[in-house]
Amino acid sequence: MADEFNEIHTLAQNKLIILFFLSKINIPIPIQQLDEFVLSTKYMNFFEYQQYLKELEAQKLIHKYDDEIRTYIEISQTGRDVLNILLDLLPKATVEEVEEYIKKNYRRIKLNTEIYSDYKILSPTEYIVICSLREGNSVLFEIKVNVPHVEIAKRICKNWSKNAETVYRLLFENLARNHEEPEKDQ
């Protein structure tokens, strides 16, 4: 009986850890960011974690959605309500560890959420590079570039990570500018 209680308590705590992390991040994040947090903190193993995600989604405590490139995850309002009621079940030390992790990694997590690039192999001589800039749930900008070599694809991804905001700003300014020819006097 005591083992069963401890197992249920651990299950509840681990789900609360996931909800607490998502509530503190407070932006939709790529699921890989949550994977990284869970696996680096070792609160649960990968298989338990996958099961918890399925259960949290089935209970509508989290939302998962896909865009063309990756899967995003965020806490739902119901998840926030449940977390507020049950937050006291998390040990203070765990809360502090999660908050410390977020404090150390928030900028990187947010940047990885907003600026994304990757490439797909279409054939040995054709690659499609996808670069995007997001803000919350919105895609501000996305571009797909077809290139002939993997090295070019990798270089574009690397450069996008460094220059996305500048490229977006310059492109937006140029596209939004009035480029009409001045009317000639007749």
JOPEZI-V850954 format. One record per residue. N is the residue number from 1. RES is the residue in one small letter. SS is DSSP state (H for helix, E for strand, C for the rest). PHI is phi in whole degrees, -180 to 180 (none if undefined). PSI is psi as a letter, one per 20 degrees, with the letter a starting at -180 (none if undefined). Layout:
N/RES/SS/PHI/PSI + N/RES/SS/PHI/PSI
This chain:
1/m/C/none/g + 2/a/H/-65/h + 3/d/H/-64/g + 4/e/H/-65/g + 5/f/H/-63/g + 6/n/H/-62/h + 7/e/H/-65/g + 8/i/H/-66/g + 9/h/H/-63/g + 10/t/H/-64/g + 11/l/H/-58/g + 12/a/H/-63/g + 13/q/H/-62/g + 14/n/H/-65/h + 15/k/H/-65/h + 16/l/H/-66/h + 17/i/H/-61/g + 18/i/H/-62/g + 19/l/H/-63/g + 20/f/H/-63/g + 21/f/H/-59/g + 22/l/H/-63/h + 23/s/H/-70/h + 24/k/H/-72/h + 25/i/H/-66/g + 26/n/C/62/k + 27/i/C/-141/q + 28/p/C/-64/p + 29/i/E/-126/q + 30/p/E/-62/q + 31/i/H/-58/h + 32/q/H/-62/h + 33/q/H/-68/h + 34/l/H/-68/g + 35/d/H/-54/g + 36/e/H/-60/g + 37/f/H/-60/g + 38/v/H/-62/g + 39/l/H/-73/h + 40/s/H/-78/h + 41/t/H/-89/i + 42/k/C/61/k + 43/y/C/-69/h + 44/m/C/-152/q + 45/n/C/-84/r + 46/f/H/-60/g + 47/f/H/-70/g + 48/e/H/-62/g + 49/y/H/-56/g + 50/q/H/-61/h + 51/q/H/-66/g + 52/y/H/-61/g + 53/l/H/-60/g + 54/k/H/-61/g + 55/e/H/-68/g + 56/l/H/-63/h + 57/e/H/-70/g + 58/a/H/-62/h + 59/q/C/-84/j + 60/k/C/62/k + 61/l/C/-91/i + 62/i/E/-134/q + 63/h/E/-116/p + 64/k/E/-121/p + 65/y/E/-148/q + 66/d/E/-110/q + 67/d/C/-109/a + 68/e/C/-66/h + 69/i/C/-105/g + 70/r/C/-152/r + 71/t/E/-101/p + 72/y/E/-109/q + 73/i/E/-140/q + 74/e/E/-154/q + 75/i/E/-79/q + 76/s/C/-88/r + 77/q/H/-63/h + 78/t/H/-61/g + 79/g/H/-61/g + 80/r/H/-63/g + 81/d/H/-62/g + 82/v/H/-63/g + 83/l/H/-60/g + 84/n/H/-60/h + 85/i/H/-73/h + 86/l/H/-105/j + 87/l/H/-56/h + 88/d/H/-65/i + 89/l/H/-74/i + 90/l/C/-82/p + 91/p/C/-61/q + 92/k/H/-56/h + 93/a/H/-63/h + 94/t/H/-66/g + 95/v/H/-57/g + 96/e/H/-65/h + 97/e/H/-65/g + 98/v/H/-64/g + 99/e/H/-62/h + 100/e/H/-66/g + 101/y/H/-59/g + 102/i/H/-65/g + 103/k/H/-58/g + 104/k/H/-74/h + 105/n/H/-116/i + 106/y/H/-59/g + 107/r/H/-59/g + 108/r/H/-66/g + 109/i/H/-62/g + 110/k/H/-63/g + 111/l/H/-63/g + 112/n/H/-66/h + 113/t/H/-79/h + 114/e/H/-84/h + 115/i/E/-113/p + 116/y/E/-137/q + 117/s/E/-151/q + 118/d/E/-163/r + 119/y/E/-134/q + 120/k/E/-122/q + 121/i/E/-87/p + 122/l/E/-96/h + 123/s/E/-161/r + 124/p/C/-61/i + 125/t/C/-123/k + 126/e/E/-147/p + 127/y/E/-131/q + 128/i/E/-112/p + 129/v/E/-102/p + 130/i/E/-117/p + 131/c/E/-122/p + 132/s/E/-141/q + 133/l/E/-131/p + 134/r/E/-120/q + 135/e/E/-141/o + 136/g/C/63/c + 137/n/C/-84/i + 138/s/E/-97/p + 139/v/E/-89/o + 140/l/E/-78/h + 141/f/E/-157/p + 142/e/E/-147/p + 143/i/E/-137/q + 144/k/E/-121/p + 145/v/E/-126/p + 146/n/E/-91/p + 147/v/E/-130/q + 148/p/C/-89/i + 149/h/C/-133/q + 150/v/H/-63/h + 151/e/H/-64/h + 152/i/H/-66/g + 153/a/H/-59/g + 154/k/H/-64/g + 155/r/H/-66/g + 156/i/H/-62/g + 157/c/H/-60/g + 158/k/H/-63/g + 159/n/H/-68/h + 160/w/H/-61/g + 161/s/H/-59/h + 162/k/H/-85/h + 163/n/H/-124/j + 164/a/H/-56/g + 165/e/H/-66/h + 166/t/H/-66/g + 167/v/H/-60/g + 168/y/H/-60/g + 169/r/H/-61/g + 170/l/H/-63/g + 171/l/H/-65/g + 172/f/H/-61/g + 173/e/H/-60/g + 174/n/H/-70/h + 175/l/H/-72/h + 176/a/H/-84/i + 177/r/C/-67/q + 178/n/C/-80/o + 179/h/C/-102/j + 180/e/C/-67/q + 181/e/C/-70/p + 182/p/C/-66/q + 183/e/C/-69/p + 184/k/C/-89/q + 185/d/C/-68/p + 186/q/C/-100/none
